[in-house]
Amino acid sequence: MAARDFWTIWVLCAVCAGCTRPWLIDAPPQILAPYYPNPIFVQARDPLILWENLVDVVDNYFEIASESPVRDLGGVVTEGRLETRPKIGATLLEPWHRDSPDRYSRLEATLQTVRRRAEIRVSPRDGGYWISVQVFKELEDLAMPSGATASSATFRNDSSLNRVESPIGEAETHSGWIPLGRDTALEQRIVEEIGGRFGVVVPSPNSSPMPAQAGP
């Protein structure tokens, strides 16, 4: 009797499910996270205050290697440039470090060695400043995986030279590290913090991303 009741309930559930509209179709559209334009435009009267705020923001994520501040030389404002030292990605066990922007990045850094470095460019134009933030990500290039029992010859069996035929000049190549491109998630976090320092209006969550080519 119990088996008969089970099959009766199963058939009723199947019929009801077939007569209803799929809930996935009626689901509300996904709300997109705010997207900040990069470069971002900010207004500041004093270039010194602008640069101090910029350094303070970047210092929350990286150690600064070199900086060429924006200067006002007799009414002519020069461009500014800031570069950071490469920093090993923060793992799941290092929540106080902010260079890994999300859980996936922290998990990735826990399982393998990655590092990031940032380049910031400030261009005075249009009555303000265009600030470009570029964060480059690299993966450690090991001769063979850590803890592997196979010899290194298994992984390196050629002596060919690695040549770049058409360099684009965007990412600098470092020996022992494999370029992984730009980390746009961390760029967005830094740009958001810079914009907050100068009262930049937060974009609408459902607005389409502004092209990265805007500005200088």
N, C-alpha and C positions, 0 to 999 in steps of 0.2 A: 504493500500500500504506500509505503514511504517513497519507493522508487517512482510510482505512478504520479504522486503529488509533485515530485521533483521535476519530472519531465513536463508536467502541466504548467508549472511556474516558469520553466525555461522557455516553453513555446510562447507563453503570454508576454514575457519580456522581449523576446525576439520580434514579435508582432508590433509591440509598442515602440520599440526602437526603430523599426522600419517605417512607421507612420509619422514619426517626428522629424523635424527639420534638423539637419546637422548643426550642432552648437558651435562648431568651428567657423561656419560661414557667418553666423550672427555675432561672432566675437568682436568687441570694439577694436579699432585700429591701434596698433602699438604706438605708444608715445615715444618719440625720439628724444634723445638727450640733447640739450643745447649744444650748438656747434659754433665755436668762436672762430672768426676769420683769422688766418695766419698768412701774412703779416696782419697785426692788429694796429689800429690807429688810435693814438692817445694824444691828449693835449696837456701840456705842462709849460708853465711860464719860465721856470728855471731849469736849464738842462742839468745842473748839478743835482737838484732834487730828483729829477727823473732818473738819473744814473744811480743814485744811492738806493732808490726803491727797486730798481732793476737788479742790482747786485744783491740786495737783501732777499729778493724772491728766489733768484737762482741759487743762492747759498743754502737755501732750504733743501735742495736736491743734490747739488754737486759741490765739489771743491773747485774754486776758480783757479785756473792756470795762468791766464793772462787777460788783461783788459786794456782797451784804448777808449777812454771815456769821450762822450760828446763834449765838445768845447765851443765856446762862443769867442771867436777871434775877430774882434773889431766889427761885429755885426754879421760875420760869416760863421754859421754853425757847421761844424764838421761832423762826419759820420762817426758812430761809435761801434766798437766790436768787442765781444767778450767770448772767451773760450774756456771750457772747463777741462779738468783732468778726467780720464776714463774712470768710471766707478763700477765695481762688481755689483750685479743686480741683487737687490734685497730679497731674501728668501721668506718662506712662511714663518720662520723663527725670528725674523727681524722686523716686526711691525712698526718700529720707530723710524725706520728708513722709508723715505717717500719716493725713491726713484723707480720702484716697481708700482705702476699705477693701478693695477687691479689684481684679483686673486689668480687669474691665469698667469700673469707675469711672475708672480711670486712662486707659483708652483713650478713654472718653467725654470726659474733661477734656482730652485731647490734641487731639481733633477739634473741640471747641467749648468756649466759656468757661462754666464752672459755678462756683458758690460755695456754701459752707455756713456756717451759724452755729448755735450751740448755746445752749440754755436749760436750766439745771439748777435744780431745786427740791427743797429738803430740808424734810420735815415731821416733827417729833418726834411719835411716837405708838407705842402698844403696847410701851413699854419700850425703844424703839430709834428708828431713823430710816428713813423711806421716802424714797428718792432717785429722783426722776423725771428722765430724760434725754430731751430732745427736740432732734433735729438737723434743721434745715430746709434744703432744697436749692433753689437757684434757677438759672435759665438766663438768660444775658445776652440782652436784647431789643434786637437791632440793627435800624436802619431798613432795612437790606438786608444780605445776606450779604457778608462780607469778600471783596474781589476781584471782586465782581460787576460786569458791564459795563452792566446795565440801570439805569435811573434809579430813585431812591427812590420816585417816584410810582407805579411799577409795583407796589410792595409796600404803599404807604400811600395809599389812594385814598378815605379817608373822614375826617371830622372828628368822629365820634361820641365821646361821653364814655364811659369805662369806669366803670361803677358797680357796687358790691357791694350787692345788695338785702338779703341775709341774712347778714351777717358772723358767723362763728362765734368769732372772737377767738383762733384758734389760731396762724395764721401772719400775720406782719406783711407788708404789701405795700410793696415798694420800687420807686421809679421806675426804669425801665430794666432791670428784672429780672422774669422770669416764674417764679412759684412752681411748684415741682415736687413739693411735698409733703414728707414726712419721709423721711430716709435711715435706715431701720431697721437696715441692715447696720452702719453706723457707730455707731448707738446701741447695738447689741449689743456691739460691740467695747469701747466706753467702759464700759458696764455691767459687762462681764466683768472689766475691769481694776479697777474700783471694788470689785466683789465679792471679787476676789483680795486686795485690801488688808485686808479685814476677815474673811477666812476663810469666805466664803459657799460652801456646798457646790455643786460643779458639777452641774447637772441631768444625768440619764441621757440618752445620745444618742438613745434611742428613745422618750423620754417626750414626751407631747403638750405643745405650748406652753401656758404659763400665760397666762390672759387679761391684757391690758394694763390692765384696769380694776381689778385687785387693788390693795388699799391705798387711799391717800387719793384 
